[in-house]
């Protein structure tokens, strides 16, 4: 099934079920109003949402309406935890905390701060977890993946380097993460989801010009089972935790996309038949406001 969160003026938005072709949606308020509610009671609520999804895809949902991703927040507008991996060949994957209290929607404009001339973007795939026991194996941890999302992780390289050199973590170097409008259960990807990875290329474009597609798969660093197991190595992982993995190594500057004021970046993942999986991230970078 596919889920999204409409912007209704509240901090957590309104949960909706979205059709497989992203053409229509249906309010899920009779089942749950927020995505975190579903993650907290997955075994009870997700089957009900699956039934609604089946009805929607069959054209039998009575109160379906056209789905407009421009009206969406991030599928999970705020999370208890958001951690991204710097994909390397290291046995233990490096994990870095991200800001999780305010996750951006797919079309939110990104405004540079005073003194900033550019900003980098690293597209990545994100797994949303259920509860995972401390010490879980990668295989066990992979069973805890509830949803997958597509993200644009924005970074300020100079600030990031200074923070890492000082051993401070990434407090200001990664200011915001934006998410495609739809979160999907892994079964929506069919054969493209296996071995804890998504085996589909990302479609990237800047100012309407296509960039080299980035392929997921065997060379994409650690799989989601390994990343979640590392995150749960000493403590239980709570429902609704996010862990991200770049389709290609995220710490290589050549893998990042650098944008300046006025640039528009579009990120999308499509199936072999050309269908959009998560909807598109399309963000414009705005210049810093003049004082």
RARALIN-V319528 format. One record per residue. N is the residue number from 0. OMEGA is omega in whole degrees, 0 to 359 (* if undefined). Layout:
[[N:OMEGA] [N:OMEGA]]
//
This chain:
[[0:179] [1:184] [2:177] [3:179] [4:179] [5:177] [6:178] [7:180] [8:178] [9:183] [10:185] [11:175] [12:184] [13:181] [14:174] [15:171] [16:184] [17:180] [18:183] [19:181] [20:179] [21:182] [22:183] [23:179] [24:179] [25:178] [26:180] [27:189] [28:177] [29:180] [30:179] [31:181] [32:184] [33:180] [34:180] [35:175] [36:182] [37:180] [38:180] [39:182] [40:189] [41:186] [42:180] [43:188] [44:185] [45:176] [46:178] [47:177] [48:177] [49:178] [50:178] [51:178] [52:180] [53:179] [54:180] [55:181] [56:178] [57:181] [58:185] [59:178] [60:192] [61:185] [62:177] [63:179] [64:180] [65:180] [66:179] [67:183] [68:179] [69:180] [70:185] [71:163] [72:167] [73:180] [74:173] [75:190] [76:173] [77:186] [78:177] [79:183] [80:179] [81:185] [82:178] [83:181] [84:166] [85:189] [86:178] [87:177] [88:181] [89:180] [90:178] [91:183] [92:175] [93:181] [94:182] [95:178] [96:175] [97:174] [98:184] [99:186] [100:180] [101:180] [102:190] [103:175] [104:190] [105:184] [106:179] [107:179] [108:180] [109:183] [110:178] [111:176] [112:178] [113:178] [114:180] [115:180] [116:182] [117:178] [118:182] [119:176] [120:174] [121:176] [122:179] [123:173] [124:186] [125:174] [126:175] [127:188] [128:161] [129:177] [130:179] [131:185] [132:175] [133:179] [134:180] [135:175] [136:176] [137:179] [138:178] [139:181] [140:181] [141:177] [142:180] [143:178] [144:180] [145:184] [146:173] [147:179] [148:177] [149:186] [150:170] [151:183] [152:185] [153:183] [154:174] [155:191] [156:182] [157:178] [158:180] [159:180] [160:179] [161:181] [162:180] [163:179] [164:180] [165:180] [166:185] [167:188] [168:184] [169:182] [170:182] [171:184] [172:175] [173:191] [174:185] [175:172] [176:177] [177:184] [178:173] [179:191] [180:189] [181:169] [182:184] [183:170] [184:185] [185:182] [186:177] [187:181] [188:179] [189:183] [190:180] [191:177] [192:174] [193:181] [194:178] [195:181] [196:174] [197:185] [198:176] [199:178] [200:171] [201:175] [202:184] [203:176] [204:176] [205:182] [206:178] [207:180] [208:183] [209:174] [210:181] [211:179] [212:180] [213:186] [214:170] [215:175] [216:192] [217:183] [218:186] [219:178] [220:182] [221:178] [222:185] [223:176] [224:179] [225:181] [226:180] [227:178] [228:178] [229:180] [230:181] [231:186] [232:184] [233:182] [234:180] [235:177] [236:185] [237:180] [238:179] [239:174] [240:181] [241:173] [242:185] [243:178] [244:178] [245:177] [246:172] [247:187] [248:189] [249:183] [250:177] [251:182] [252:180] [253:180] [254:182] [255:179] [256:181] [257:181] [258:177] [259:182] [260:180] [261:180] [262:177] [263:180] [264:177] [265:181] [266:181] [267:175] [268:183] [269:177] [270:179] [271:179] [272:178] [273:181] [274:178] [275:183] [276:187] [277:196] [278:186] [279:164] [280:177] [281:186] [282:176] [283:176] [284:181] [285:178] [286:177] [287:179] [288:179] [289:182] [290:*]]
//
